[in-house]
Amino acid sequence: MSVAVIEKESRTGEGISSRNSGVIHAGMYYPQSSLKTKFCISGNKLLYEYAKNKNINHKKIGKYIIASKPSELKRLKDIYDQGIINGVNLELCQKDKTNSLYPELITEGGIFSPNTGIIDVPELITSLEGDIQHNGGLVSLNTAFLKATQKDNLFEIKCNDGKDFTVYSKNLINSAGISSEMVSKNIKPLHSRHIYPINYAKGHYFKYTGDHPFKTLVYPVSDEFTSGLHVGFDIAGQIRFGPSIDWIDEIDYSFNDSLKDHFINSIQSYWPGLNPDKLQPDYVGIRPKIQNAKEHMMDFSILDSKNHGINGLINIQGIESPGVTSCLSIGDYVTNLILEN
Ligand SMILES: Cc1cc2nc3c(=O)[nH]c(=O)nc-3n(C[C@H](O)[C@H](O)[C@H](O)COP(=O)(O)OP(=O)(O)OC[C@H]3O[C@@H](n4cnc5c(N)ncnc54)[C@H](O)[C@@H]3O)c2cc1C
């Protein structure tokens, strides 16, 4: 079987994958039976092994989830319990431990996740692209998918790389991220009831250029929809805060400087020592959510012929966090679906 990746941009990884936190998650937030949990937990192990074998920069620096108010301790315990049910290695820490580790922070207790880390996502993508090519696959850049029609169990796929052309394939995988709804609508005969509208949830990051106490990732207790304005690192050690969440109607990567006050208030609720002058705009990312602002968390959606009745089509939507962590597991899962067909 030969594989061709059709990518409309001039480089791979220019979509959601170039605008995220780069965290290798451990899998404590989602229900045990969800694909998010399954792929995050297996993907975490696979990604550390892969990064080690391929010399991709990564660090297993660990993460503390902290409660800064007594009222957050119940939510903290719920996250811990969910993580334990999911089989994640976690330590529940009392206030004296989190205070001695992070005396500069306001903490009432915390959870330590030793298997959370960070990875250089552009290096990961370059390596995956190399793997496709070394295994006889093709990555066709500057090539837009236009539409596909299935006839006699073969997809006729119309593309454009400056001029229109057609490729034929037994299988078609839609993994177009934020454009997955538009791509889905151009696959015939995929019925609209199998296509999720994509809702855009924009996240801002501010970097911090001053001294700081952080040795690990630190996440304030999250609600169901976000993991809070957490402390992240890039692989060079630069710290940043975010992502925030704003639901938007159109894809828009502009930076809203006026969010700075919100960031200052939120960060100072657990780190009063933050110097606002050292907080600088960094970048934004957009989550491709298949739920809207009022709906509960939805799982990754990976539909095959058992769901939509079209042989050879794998339609993937809603790959938000922990999508980077899960990428190798999702790849294995999709490969098996194709081989089963
Ligand atoms: C703010 C934010 C923070 C995140 N943090 C983390 C994190 O810390 N850890 C983690 O595990 N996950 C995280 N994620 C999730 C993760 O980034 C995504 O799940 C993952 O990058 C999605 O990859 P993808 O390949 O599905 O989408 P993309 O990377 O967007 O790839 C889709 C590709 O399809 C191409 N494409 C689209 N339409 C067409 C077309 N018509 N023709 C040809 N090509 C097309 C695009 O150009 C793009 O390159 C975060 C996401 C966001 C938004």
PDBQT file of the ligand as one rigid body, heavy atoms in Angstrom, charges set to zero:
ROOT
HETATM    1  C1  LIG A 401      -4.002  26.251  21.931  1.00  0.00    +0.000 C 
HETATM    2  C2  LIG A 401      -3.752  24.777  21.779  1.00  0.00    +0.000 A 
HETATM    3  C3  LIG A 401      -2.925  24.110  22.703  1.00  0.00    +0.000 A 
HETATM    4  C4  LIG A 401      -2.702  22.744  22.572  1.00  0.00    +0.000 A 
HETATM    5  N1  LIG A 401      -1.828  22.141  23.428  1.00  0.00    +0.000 NA
HETATM    6  C5  LIG A 401      -1.584  20.821  23.293  1.00  0.00    +0.000 A 
HETATM    7  C6  LIG A 401      -0.652  20.180  24.147  1.00  0.00    +0.000 A 
HETATM    8  O1  LIG A 401       0.011  20.808  24.955  1.00  0.00    +0.000 OA
HETATM    9  N2  LIG A 401      -0.497  18.832  24.038  1.00  0.00    +0.000 N 
HETATM   10  C7  LIG A 401      -1.199  18.090  23.139  1.00  0.00    +0.000 A 
HETATM   11  O2  LIG A 401      -1.056  16.875  23.141  1.00  0.00    +0.000 OA
HETATM   12  N3  LIG A 401      -2.050  18.684  22.275  1.00  0.00    +0.000 NA
HETATM   13  C8  LIG A 401      -2.241  20.023  22.323  1.00  0.00    +0.000 A 
HETATM   14  N4  LIG A 401      -3.089  20.640  21.459  1.00  0.00    +0.000 N 
HETATM   15  C9  LIG A 401      -3.752  19.853  20.434  1.00  0.00    +0.000 C 
HETATM   16  C10 LIG A 401      -2.866  19.622  19.216  1.00  0.00    +0.000 C 
HETATM   17  O3  LIG A 401      -2.140  20.773  18.860  1.00  0.00    +0.000 OA
HETATM   18  C11 LIG A 401      -3.730  19.164  18.065  1.00  0.00    +0.000 C 
HETATM   19  O4  LIG A 401      -4.554  18.111  18.494  1.00  0.00    +0.000 OA
HETATM   20  C12 LIG A 401      -2.920  18.675  16.877  1.00  0.00    +0.000 C 
HETATM   21  O5  LIG A 401      -1.873  19.566  16.573  1.00  0.00    +0.000 OA
HETATM   22  C13 LIG A 401      -3.843  18.493  15.697  1.00  0.00    +0.000 C 
HETATM   23  O6  LIG A 401      -3.096  18.030  14.620  1.00  0.00    +0.000 OA
HETATM   24  P1  LIG A 401      -3.846  17.756  13.253  1.00  0.00    +0.000 P 
HETATM   25  O7  LIG A 401      -2.848  17.074  12.382  1.00  0.00    +0.000 OA
HETATM   26  O8  LIG A 401      -5.166  17.118  13.493  1.00  0.00    +0.000 OA
HETATM   27  O9  LIG A 401      -4.184  19.215  12.678  1.00  0.00    +0.000 OA
HETATM   28  P2  LIG A 401      -3.216  20.216  11.932  1.00  0.00    +0.000 P 
HETATM   29  O10 LIG A 401      -1.889  20.301  12.558  1.00  0.00    +0.000 OA
HETATM   30  O11 LIG A 401      -3.966  21.500  11.781  1.00  0.00    +0.000 OA
HETATM   31  O12 LIG A 401      -3.021  19.521  10.512  1.00  0.00    +0.000 OA
HETATM   32  C14 LIG A 401      -4.033  19.558   9.538  1.00  0.00    +0.000 C 
HETATM   33  C15 LIG A 401      -3.369  19.874   8.219  1.00  0.00    +0.000 C 
HETATM   34  O13 LIG A 401      -4.328  19.776   7.184  1.00  0.00    +0.000 OA
HETATM   35  C16 LIG A 401      -3.984  20.767   6.225  1.00  0.00    +0.000 C 
HETATM   36  N5  LIG A 401      -5.184  21.031   5.414  1.00  0.00    +0.000 N 
HETATM   37  C17 LIG A 401      -6.362  21.555   5.823  1.00  0.00    +0.000 A 
HETATM   38  N6  LIG A 401      -7.217  21.645   4.794  1.00  0.00    +0.000 NA
HETATM   39  C18 LIG A 401      -6.575  21.151   3.699  1.00  0.00    +0.000 A 
HETATM   40  C19 LIG A 401      -6.926  20.976   2.337  1.00  0.00    +0.000 A 
HETATM   41  N7  LIG A 401      -8.147  21.321   1.862  1.00  0.00    +0.000 N 
HETATM   42  N8  LIG A 401      -6.024  20.453   1.497  1.00  0.00    +0.000 NA
HETATM   43  C20 LIG A 401      -4.770  20.079   1.939  1.00  0.00    +0.000 A 
HETATM   44  N9  LIG A 401      -4.384  20.231   3.222  1.00  0.00    +0.000 NA
HETATM   45  C21 LIG A 401      -5.267  20.755   4.098  1.00  0.00    +0.000 A 
HETATM   46  C22 LIG A 401      -3.560  21.963   7.064  1.00  0.00    +0.000 C 
HETATM   47  O14 LIG A 401      -2.768  22.865   6.320  1.00  0.00    +0.000 OA
HETATM   48  C23 LIG A 401      -2.808  21.295   8.186  1.00  0.00    +0.000 C 
HETATM   49  O15 LIG A 401      -1.413  21.242   7.953  1.00  0.00    +0.000 OA
HETATM   50  C24 LIG A 401      -3.321  22.011  21.531  1.00  0.00    +0.000 A 
HETATM   51  C25 LIG A 401      -4.144  22.683  20.608  1.00  0.00    +0.000 A 
HETATM   52  C26 LIG A 401      -4.333  24.044  20.713  1.00  0.00    +0.000 A 
HETATM   53  C27 LIG A 401      -5.159  24.756  19.696  1.00  0.00    +0.000 C 
ENDROOT
TORSDOF 0
